[in-house]
Amino acid sequence: MLKVILTYLILATTSCIADQIINVGCESTGNKIRPAFHASMIRHPYTFSDPNEILRFERVWTNIGEGYHSDTGVFVVPRDGLYQIMGTLWSTGGKNCAASLFNNDSRLNYGHAGTENAQSNTVHALVILKKNDRIYFKNRGSTSHQCHGNYHSEFSGWFVHE
Ligand SMILES: *[C@@H]1O[C@H](CO)[C@@H](O)[C@H](O)[C@H]1NC(C)=O
């Protein structure tokens, strides 16, 4: 019996199989971190000189796993898994804020906040992603778009499951 228990403990500490039963803490070690990020748009109003510009959410609140890059606005997936991605876009008076959510070159979703001041739109995706996939919001083809910064528009995502 003792031998069985010892074997079980060795297996648990080396393979994480029994982590949920005896909590050996293997989720917090090595590459088993659970990536999560949240960032807010600061520049306001957020105007565009490029019709296909990637939106940057400059103020980073959370960046577990260091996947989000505030200099480019891109979340580079640190680890394979199921992820919940969220974005909220706000408009300013008289202009649309229109941007799509992308994974690499594939569109995941459309975001659009209308022309009245402080309209907002939430975009979400629950998707299986691969390490190094690039998740970002891209302005939808016009330099006349304008978004509401000043902590209104935001971008977040988190690892849900392997
Ligand atoms: C996305 O691009 C990266 C390289 O930039 C690549 O490693 C990854 O496999 C691509 N993902 C998909 C789903 O094509």
The ligand as a Gaussian input file, in Angstrom:
#p B3LYP/6-31G(d) Opt

LIG

0 1
 C       -0.199000      32.639000     -37.214000
 O        1.078000      33.123000     -37.571000
 C        2.161000      32.594000     -36.791000
 C        3.432000      33.243000     -37.272000
 O        3.350000      34.607000     -37.231000
 C        2.212000      31.092000     -36.923000
 O        3.193000      30.587000     -36.034000
 C        0.840000      30.489000     -36.570000
 O        0.844000      29.103000     -36.794000
 C       -0.258000      31.135000     -37.404000
 N       -1.559000      30.610000     -36.986000
 C       -2.473000      30.149000     -37.825000
 C       -3.771000      29.696000     -37.213000
 O       -2.302000      30.092000     -39.034000

